[in-house]
Amino acid sequence: MSNRRWLISPGKGTSGLRVEQADVPRPGPGQALVRMRAWSLNFRDLLMIDGTYPVGHLRDIAPLSDGAGEIVELGEGCTRFAVGDRVCPIFMQSWIGGDMTDGDAGSALGGAIDGVMADHVVLDERGLVRMPAHMDFAEAATLPCAAVTAWNALYAREPINSGSTVLTLGTGGVAIWTLQLARAAGARVIITSSNDGKLARAAELGADHGINYATNPEWGTAARAFTGGRGVDKIVDSAGSAAMGQNLAALRRCGEIAMVGVLSLGQIDPVGILIGGALVRGIMVGSRNEFEDMVRALEFHRIAPVIDRRFGASEASAAFTHLRSAAHFGKVVIEAD
């Protein structure tokens, strides 16, 4: 049986995306063979194909960290799963719990090591989690990076609760997952976009307030005003350091800014951080334990992801192009065909 495996050549963009045929791999001790049924894209994947991702090696690699599939074979000694179980990979294959280590960074799928864009992949069973029971493969494929990042930002160090106010930047995968997960906790959510149509869609999902940052460049001040001048409790920042000034204008004293993206760069003035007592925390997705905690919450609340568009595997290049256009709202998914 042949096994399709996609490869990228970093720096060549979508023109470097190609498919090769190989034998189906066999699992060794402690490993599982997973038939992949769907994948989802992240902004990180664009950085990888463009050769601009700051972590990883500029070599040909199988892309993508995010996917979902079913176990078709288990190696000797496996005890966590059975054949037929529906699973997702975790972003960093060795990060089980606690603080991330330098070694964990070297186990990131689709960056430090080959990703999961293949018909079949072999992964250590410790690097897998069960899919939420109520989701299909395409829905579950959106979880490993964006959803776990949002969960970590909201609940890991300074957990939000009912009555908290969260500000999330943009309407991409992390931002929409932040909106959904924060609303499930009873938090108020402020969201930003340069597109009023996207803000209206976010309101339909439960956003309490939307700010168009293109027409209101002092969006941080506007967010603070929405809280009656107190400031927001937590900001999930997928924009980058260029947004720091407005983040600090929005944040309450001793609130948290969860830095999860690098879409824009700029100088950071540490005075505002010092005076405001702000906690600025860099987030590189999350651990398996956090992923499993999130799955339980998703099942309890029966939360489903927002999927912007589903592409077939033969349309992989078009999926990357659609993500690059920034026209999407939520996640871009590729399904096996």
C-alpha positions, 0 to 999 in steps of 0.5 A: 500500500502506497503512502502519500507524504507531502513535503515543503522546501522552506523559502519556496512558498507553495511552489515548494509543496510537493507530494511523494509516494512512499511505503506505509511506515510501521510502528515500533515499540511504544508507537502508533500508526495513525491514518490521517483523515484531516489537517488544519493550517496555522500562520506558523505553517506559512512561515515554514514554507516561506523559510522565515520561521525563527525556530527549526531547520531550513531543510525539506520537511513534512509540514503541519502540526495539526491533524486528526486520524484513527489508529490502525496499528500499534507497536509492542508495549502500547497501553494508552490506545486501541486500534480504531481510536480517534486521535490528535497529535500534540504539538510538541511530542515530548511535552507531557506536563509542567513547564516546557523544556529546551528538549520539548522545543526539539519535538515540535511537529512540522518544524523541529521534526517532520509534521503530520501531512501524510496519509499515514504517520507513526507517532509515539503513543505518548504524543497523542490524545483522544479526539473529543467524542462529539467532533468529526476529524476535520473539527478535531484537526483544528485543536493541537495548535490554535485551541491548545494555545488559547486554552494555555493563555486563558487557564494555565498561569492566571486562570480567568473566571466568570466575570473576567474580561478578555481582549483577543486580537484578530479573528484567526484560529487562536482568537476565535478559540479564545472567544469560544473558550472564554465565553464558556467560562462566563467571561466577557470578550472584546475582539479586534479586527480591521473588518466590520463584517468579521466583527459582526460574525464574532458578535454572533459567536458571543463577543461582547464588544468589537473594535475596528483597529483600522478605524480606531487606532487607539483601540487599547483605550477603547477597550479600557473604556468598555470596562469602565476604566478598570482595564481588561484582565487578560489579553491574548495577543496574536499580533506581536510586539507592535501591539504592545503599546495599545495592549498596555493601554487596555490592560488593568494593573497587574493583568496578563498579556499572553503573547502567542503570535508574531504577525508584527514587530516593533519596539517595546517600551518596558516602562509601561510594563513596569509601571502597570505591573503587567505580566507578559507571558510567552506561550508556545502552544501547551502540554499534553495534560493541558490538551486533555484538560481542554478536551474534557471542557470541549466535550462538557460544553459541546463546543465545536470549532469555527471552520472557515473552509474545507479543502481536499488534499489535492487542493493543499496549495490552494488552502495555503494561499487562502490562509495567506489572504487573511480572508479567513474567519476561524480555521482553514482545514484540509481533508483526506480524499 
